[in-house]
Amino acid sequence: MIVTTALAAAAGGITTIFVAWFVTKKPDLSMALNGILAGLVGITAGADQMTFLGAILAGGIGGVIVVFAILGLDNLKIDDPVGAISVHGIVGIWGTIAVGIPFLTLPDAGAPIVTQLIGTLSISAFAFVFSFVISFSSFFFSVDTKGSV
């Protein structure tokens, strides 16, 4: 498990360096560090179930995803200064789905891809609805702090 985690982190960092350099035409240290984190997030759901090659692919694909997720959120003017949504949200979805891809996991390990997709969509829907309710309920239940001691 330690080896798969390290392989995924290294693959995420290396692929992010090259993809970001190719896309932005300059090396970017913060993007490389986010790539290492993306590799770690991409392997977390299945670190004990991935083959070594599967760990490298999961981390490397996570590294590619994080570059385009960060640039995409920037283009949409969504405030994510350190890339946390891209790393933990977008690549987290990839890592969860990757556990269901048979050629990445050990024999008799992992879960069916449909199960992983249903779980990922369910958690995403719950997070969206919960965040929406909490955000908009603050308009109706504001607390007046003026005059309080």
Accessible surface in RSA format (square Angstrom, percent):
REM  Atomic radii and reference values for relative SASA: ProtOr
REM  Chains: A
REM  Algorithm: Lee & Richards
REM  Probe-radius: 1.40
REM  Slices: 20
REM RES _ NUM      All-atoms   Total-Side   Main-Chain    Non-polar    All polar
REM                ABS   REL    ABS   REL    ABS   REL    ABS   REL    ABS   REL
RES MET A   1   145.71  75.5 106.22  70.3  39.49  94.0  93.53  79.5  52.19  69.1
RES ILE A   2   148.32  84.4 143.72 107.1   4.60  11.1 146.23 105.3   2.09   5.7
RES VAL A   3    79.18  52.1  76.81  69.5   2.38   5.7  79.13  68.8   0.06   0.2
RES THR A   4     6.47   4.6   6.47   6.6   0.00   0.0   6.47   8.7   0.00   0.0
RES THR A   5    43.37  30.8  43.37  44.0   0.00   0.0  35.93  48.3   7.44  11.3
RES ALA A   6    60.60  55.7  48.97  75.6  11.63  26.5  56.27  79.2   4.33  11.5
RES LEU A   7    53.06  29.5  51.23  36.6   1.83   4.6  51.88  36.4   1.18   3.2
RES ALA A   8     0.00   0.0   0.00   0.0   0.00   0.0   0.00   0.0   0.00   0.0
RES ALA A   9    14.10  13.0  13.98  21.6   0.12   0.3  14.10  19.8   0.00   0.0
RES ALA A  10    53.17  48.9  41.49  64.0  11.68  26.6  52.23  73.6   0.94   2.5
RES ALA A  11    11.48  10.6   4.56   7.0   6.92  15.7  10.94  15.4   0.54   1.4
RES GLY A  12     0.00   0.0   0.00   N/A   0.00   0.0   0.00   0.0   0.00   0.0
RES GLY A  13     4.41   5.4   0.00   N/A   4.41   5.4   4.41  12.1   0.00   0.0
RES ILE A  14    99.25  56.5  98.75  73.6   0.49   1.2  98.99  71.3   0.26   0.7
RES THR A  15    39.87  28.4  37.91  38.4   1.96   4.7  39.87  53.6   0.00   0.0
RES THR A  16     0.00   0.0   0.00   0.0   0.00   0.0   0.00   0.0   0.00   0.0
RES ILE A  17    68.37  38.9  63.91  47.6   4.46  10.8  67.32  48.5   1.05   2.8
RES PHE A  18   129.43  64.8 125.16  77.5   4.27  11.1 125.80  76.3   3.63  10.4
RES VAL A  19    33.39  22.0  30.70  27.8   2.69   6.5  33.39  29.0   0.00   0.0
RES ALA A  20     1.34   1.2   1.34   2.1   0.00   0.0   1.34   1.9   0.00   0.0
RES TRP A  21   119.40  47.9 117.58  56.9   1.82   4.3 101.19  54.0  18.20  29.5
RES PHE A  22   154.68  77.4 146.10  90.5   8.58  22.3 153.97  93.4   0.71   2.0
RES VAL A  23    55.64  36.6  32.75  29.6  22.89  55.1  37.25  32.4  18.39  49.9
RES THR A  24    39.73  28.3  19.86  20.1  19.87  47.4  26.83  36.0  12.90  19.5
RES LYS A  25   155.95  76.1 129.69  79.6  26.27  62.5 105.63  95.1  50.32  53.6
RES LYS A  26   118.79  58.0 118.09  72.5   0.70   1.7  80.96  72.9  37.83  40.3
RES PRO A  27    86.88  63.3  69.86  63.7  17.02  61.9  71.02  58.6  15.86  98.6
RES ASP A  28    44.84  31.4  31.77  31.6  13.07  30.9   6.33  14.9  38.51  38.4
RES LEU A  29   136.05  75.8 123.07  88.0  12.98  32.6 127.23  89.4   8.82  23.7
RES SER A  30    70.20  59.3  64.61  86.2   5.59  12.9  45.77  97.5  24.44  34.2
RES MET A  31     9.85   5.1   9.00   6.0   0.85   2.0   9.13   7.8   0.71   0.9
RES ALA A  32    10.52   9.7  10.47  16.2   0.06   0.1  10.47  14.7   0.06   0.1
RES LEU A  33    94.07  52.4  93.09  66.6   0.98   2.5  93.18  65.4   0.89   2.4
RES ASN A  34    19.23  13.3  19.23  18.6   0.00   0.0   0.37   0.9  18.86  18.2
RES GLY A  35     0.00   0.0   0.00   N/A   0.00   0.0   0.00   0.0   0.00   0.0
RES ILE A  36    70.71  40.2  70.71  52.7   0.00   0.0  70.71  50.9   0.00   0.0
RES LEU A  37    79.82  44.5  79.82  57.1   0.00   0.0  79.82  56.1   0.00   0.0
RES ALA A  38     0.00   0.0   0.00   0.0   0.00   0.0   0.00   0.0   0.00   0.0
RES GLY A  39     0.00   0.0   0.00   N/A   0.00   0.0   0.00   0.0   0.00   0.0
RES LEU A  40    59.06  32.9  58.36  41.8   0.70   1.8  58.36  41.0   0.70   1.9
RES VAL A  41    27.78  18.3  23.76  21.5   4.03   9.7  24.35  21.2   3.43   9.3
RES GLY A  42     0.06   0.1   0.00   N/A   0.06   0.1   0.00   0.0   0.06   0.1
RES ILE A  43     0.52   0.3   0.52   0.4   0.00   0.0   0.52   0.4   0.00   0.0
RES THR A  44   100.00  71.1  81.45  82.6  18.55  44.2  70.46  94.6  29.54  44.7
RES ALA A  45    52.48  48.3  20.90  32.3  31.58  71.8  31.76  44.7  20.72  54.9
RES GLY A  46     0.02   0.0   0.00   N/A   0.02   0.0   0.00   0.0   0.02   0.0
RES ALA A  47    13.38  12.3  10.85  16.7   2.53   5.7  10.85  15.3   2.53   6.7
RES ASP A  48    90.40  63.3  67.69  67.4  22.71  53.7  25.81  60.7  64.59  64.4
RES GLN A  49    50.08  28.0  49.98  36.5   0.10   0.2   7.63  16.2  42.46  32.2
RES MET A  50     5.41   2.8   0.15   0.1   5.26  12.5   0.15   0.1   5.26   7.0
RES THR A  51    37.61  26.8  35.09  35.6   2.53   6.0  35.83  48.1   1.78   2.7
RES PHE A  52   123.91  62.0 119.98  74.3   3.93  10.2 119.98  72.7   3.93  11.3
RES LEU A  53   116.94  65.1 112.95  80.8   3.98  10.0 114.10  80.1   2.84   7.6
RES GLY A  54     0.35   0.4   0.00   N/A   0.35   0.4   0.22   0.6   0.12   0.3
RES ALA A  55     0.00   0.0   0.00   0.0   0.00   0.0   0.00   0.0   0.00   0.0
RES ILE A  56    70.63  40.2  69.65  51.9   0.98   2.4  69.65  50.2   0.98   2.7
RES LEU A  57    64.02  35.7  62.59  44.8   1.43   3.6  64.02  45.0   0.00   0.0
RES ALA A  58     0.00   0.0   0.00   0.0   0.00   0.0   0.00   0.0   0.00   0.0
RES GLY A  59     0.00   0.0   0.00   N/A   0.00   0.0   0.00   0.0   0.00   0.0
RES GLY A  60     7.49   9.2   0.00   N/A   7.49   9.2   7.49  20.5   0.00   0.0
RES ILE A  61    69.79  39.7  68.82  51.3   0.97   2.3  69.36  49.9   0.43   1.2
RES GLY A  62     0.00   0.0   0.00   N/A   0.00   0.0   0.00   0.0   0.00   0.0
RES GLY A  63     0.00   0.0   0.00   N/A   0.00   0.0   0.00   0.0   0.00   0.0
RES VAL A  64    52.66  34.7  52.66  47.7   0.00   0.0  52.66  45.8   0.00   0.0
RES ILE A  65    46.70  26.6  42.06  31.3   4.64  11.2  46.07  33.2   0.63   1.7
RES VAL A  66     0.00   0.0   0.00   0.0   0.00   0.0   0.00   0.0   0.00   0.0
RES VAL A  67     0.00   0.0   0.00   0.0   0.00   0.0   0.00   0.0   0.00   0.0
RES PHE A  68   105.36  52.7  97.42  60.3   7.94  20.7  98.14  59.5   7.22  20.7
RES ALA A  69    15.31  14.1   3.03   4.7  12.28  27.9  14.06  19.8   1.25   3.3
RES ILE A  70    21.99  12.5  20.44  15.2   1.54   3.7  21.89  15.8   0.10   0.3
RES LEU A  71    45.91  25.6  45.45  32.5   0.46   1.2  45.58  32.0   0.33   0.9
RES GLY A  72    27.82  34.3   0.00   N/A  27.82  34.3  27.14  74.5   0.68   1.5
RES LEU A  73    23.44  13.1  22.71  16.2   0.73   1.8  22.71  15.9   0.73   2.0
RES ASP A  74    76.23  53.4  65.01  64.7  11.22  26.5  24.79  58.3  51.45  51.3
RES ASN A  75   120.96  83.4  97.28  94.0  23.67  57.0  25.71  61.9  95.24  92.1
RES LEU A  76   125.43  69.9 103.76  74.2  21.66  54.5 107.32  75.4  18.11  48.7
RES LYS A  77   182.37  89.0 149.83  91.9  32.54  77.5 108.31  97.5  74.06  78.9
RES ILE A  78    76.91  43.8  69.39  51.7   7.52  18.1  73.12  52.7   3.79  10.3
RES ASP A  79   126.18  88.4  99.42  99.0  26.76  63.3  43.24 101.8  82.94  82.7
RES ASP A  80    19.20  13.4   7.45   7.4  11.75  27.8   3.25   7.6  15.95  15.9
RES PRO A  81   117.90  85.9  74.40  67.8  43.51 158.1  87.11  71.9  30.80 191.4
RES VAL A  82   109.65  72.2  97.17  88.0  12.48  30.1 104.07  90.4   5.58  15.1
RES GLY A  83     2.24   2.8   0.00   N/A   2.24   2.8   0.80   2.2   1.44   3.2
RES ALA A  84    44.61  41.0  39.74  61.3   4.87  11.1  43.48  61.2   1.13   3.0
RES ILE A  85    83.67  47.6  78.69  58.6   4.98  12.0  83.67  60.3   0.00   0.0
RES SER A  86     0.01   0.0   0.01   0.0   0.00   0.0   0.00   0.0   0.01   0.0
RES VAL A  87     1.46   1.0   1.46   1.3   0.00   0.0   1.46   1.3   0.00   0.0
RES HIS A  88   111.88  61.1  97.63  67.9  14.25  36.5  63.89  65.8  47.99  55.8
RES GLY A  89    33.11  40.8   0.00   N/A  33.11  40.8  30.66  84.1   2.44   5.5
RES ILE A  90    69.17  39.4  67.34  50.2   1.83   4.4  67.34  48.5   1.83   5.0
RES VAL A  91     0.00   0.0   0.00   0.0   0.00   0.0   0.00   0.0   0.00   0.0
RES GLY A  92    16.74  20.6   0.00   N/A  16.74  20.6  14.20  39.0   2.53   5.7
RES ILE A  93    70.59  40.2  67.94  50.6   2.65   6.4  69.93  50.4   0.66   1.8
RES TRP A  94    33.30  13.4  30.24  14.6   3.06   7.2  32.97  17.6   0.33   0.5
RES GLY A  95     0.81   1.0   0.00   N/A   0.81   1.0   0.73   2.0   0.08   0.2
RES THR A  96    43.59  31.0  43.44  44.0   0.15   0.4  23.14  31.1  20.45  30.9
RES ILE A  97    35.52  20.2  35.52  26.5   0.00   0.0  35.52  25.6   0.00   0.0
RES ALA A  98     0.00   0.0   0.00   0.0   0.00   0.0   0.00   0.0   0.00   0.0
RES VAL A  99     8.75   5.8   7.67   6.9   1.08   2.6   7.67   6.7   1.08   2.9
RES GLY A 100     3.70   4.6   0.00   N/A   3.70   4.6   0.73   2.0   2.97   6.6
RES ILE A 101    31.98  18.2  31.65  23.6   0.34   0.8  31.98  23.0   0.00   0.0
RES PRO A 102   108.78  79.3  93.37  85.1  15.42  56.0  99.83  82.4   8.95  55.7
RES PHE A 103   152.42  76.3 125.40  77.7  27.02  70.3 136.20  82.6  16.22  46.4
RES LEU A 104     2.44   1.4   2.44   1.7   0.00   0.0   2.44   1.7   0.00   0.0
RES THR A 105    11.91   8.5   3.77   3.8   8.14  19.4   0.00   0.0  11.91  18.0
RES LEU A 106    78.87  43.9  76.23  54.5   2.64   6.6  76.23  53.5   2.64   7.1
RES PRO A 107   118.87  86.6  93.91  85.6  24.96  90.7 105.77  87.3  13.10  81.4
RES ASP A 108   161.49 113.1 108.24 107.7  53.25 125.9  42.89 100.9 118.60 118.3
RES ALA A 109    37.44  34.4  12.09  18.7  25.34  57.7  19.63  27.6  17.81  47.2
RES GLY A 110    29.44  36.3   0.00   N/A  29.44  36.3   1.29   3.5  28.15  63.0
RES ALA A 111    33.46  30.8  22.54  34.8  10.92  24.8  27.94  39.3   5.52  14.6
RES PRO A 112    93.34  68.0  80.71  73.6  12.64  45.9  92.66  76.5   0.68   4.2
RES ILE A 113    64.36  36.6  61.70  46.0   2.66   6.4  61.70  44.4   2.66   7.2
RES VAL A 114    92.70  61.0  92.65  83.9   0.05   0.1  92.70  80.5   0.00   0.0
RES THR A 115    73.68  52.4  69.05  70.0   4.63  11.0  51.54  69.2  22.14  33.5
RES GLN A 116    25.44  14.2  23.96  17.5   1.48   3.5   1.50   3.2  23.93  18.2
RES LEU A 117    71.96  40.1  71.96  51.5   0.00   0.0  71.96  50.5   0.00   0.0
RES ILE A 118   105.98  60.3 104.12  77.6   1.86   4.5 105.70  76.1   0.28   0.7
RES GLY A 119    28.10  34.7   0.00   N/A  28.10  34.7  27.77  76.2   0.32   0.7
RES THR A 120    11.93   8.5   8.40   8.5   3.53   8.4  11.35  15.2   0.57   0.9
RES LEU A 121   121.51  67.7 117.94  84.4   3.57   9.0 118.23  83.0   3.27   8.8
RES SER A 122    62.70  53.0  49.95  66.7  12.74  29.4  38.13  81.2  24.57  34.4
RES ILE A 123   122.84  69.9 120.71  89.9   2.12   5.1 122.70  88.4   0.14   0.4
RES SER A 124    45.08  38.1  34.48  46.0  10.61  24.4  33.56  71.5  11.52  16.1
RES ALA A 125    56.64  52.1  47.72  73.6   8.92  20.3  56.47  79.5   0.17   0.5
RES PHE A 126   138.91  69.5 132.54  82.1   6.38  16.6 138.36  83.9   0.56   1.6
RES ALA A 127    50.77  46.7  45.95  70.9   4.82  11.0  50.49  71.1   0.28   0.7
RES PHE A 128   143.71  71.9 137.15  84.9   6.56  17.1 142.87  86.6   0.84   2.4
RES VAL A 129    86.56  57.0  85.64  77.5   0.92   2.2  86.56  75.2   0.00   0.0
RES PHE A 130   111.47  55.8 108.40  67.1   3.07   8.0 111.32  67.5   0.16   0.4
RES SER A 131    61.88  52.3  56.94  76.0   4.94  11.4  34.43  73.3  27.45  38.5
RES PHE A 132   107.29  53.7 101.86  63.1   5.43  14.1 106.76  64.7   0.53   1.5
RES VAL A 133    82.52  54.3  77.49  70.2   5.03  12.1  81.71  71.0   0.82   2.2
RES ILE A 134    95.03  54.1  92.53  68.9   2.50   6.0  92.53  66.6   2.50   6.8
RES SER A 135    63.09  53.3  51.39  68.6  11.70  27.0  30.36  64.7  32.73  45.9
RES PHE A 136    94.71  47.4  94.51  58.5   0.21   0.5  94.71  57.4   0.00   0.0
RES SER A 137    32.74  27.7  29.37  39.2   3.36   7.7  19.49  41.5  13.25  18.6
RES SER A 138    66.60  56.3  53.96  72.0  12.64  29.1  46.47  99.0  20.13  28.2
RES PHE A 139   148.10  74.1 120.33  74.5  27.78  72.3 124.28  75.3  23.82  68.2
RES PHE A 140   162.82  81.5 131.63  81.5  31.19  81.2 136.02  82.5  26.80  76.7
RES PHE A 141   156.81  78.5 138.26  85.6  18.55  48.3 144.55  87.6  12.26  35.1
RES SER A 142    95.91  81.0  65.09  86.9  30.82  71.0  37.15  79.1  58.77  82.3
RES VAL A 143   125.59  82.6  99.22  89.8  26.38  63.6 102.79  89.3  22.80  61.8
RES ASP A 144   113.60  79.6  85.45  85.1  28.14  66.5  43.46 102.3  70.13  69.9
RES THR A 145    99.67  70.9  86.94  88.1  12.73  30.3  57.45  77.2  42.22  63.8
RES LYS A 146   178.18  86.9 156.94  96.3  21.24  50.6 107.01  96.3  71.16  75.8
RES GLY A 147    83.02 102.4   0.00   N/A  83.02 102.4  43.74 120.0  39.28  88.0
RES SER A 148    82.33  69.6  49.64  66.2  32.69  75.3  43.20  92.0  39.13  54.8
RES VAL A 149   196.28 129.2 129.14 116.9  67.14 161.8 153.72 133.6  42.56 115.4
END  Absolute sums over single chains surface
CHAIN  1 A     9321.9       7913.5       1408.4       7489.2       1832.7
END  Absolute sums over all chains
TOTAL          9321.9       7913.5       1408.4       7489.2       1832.7
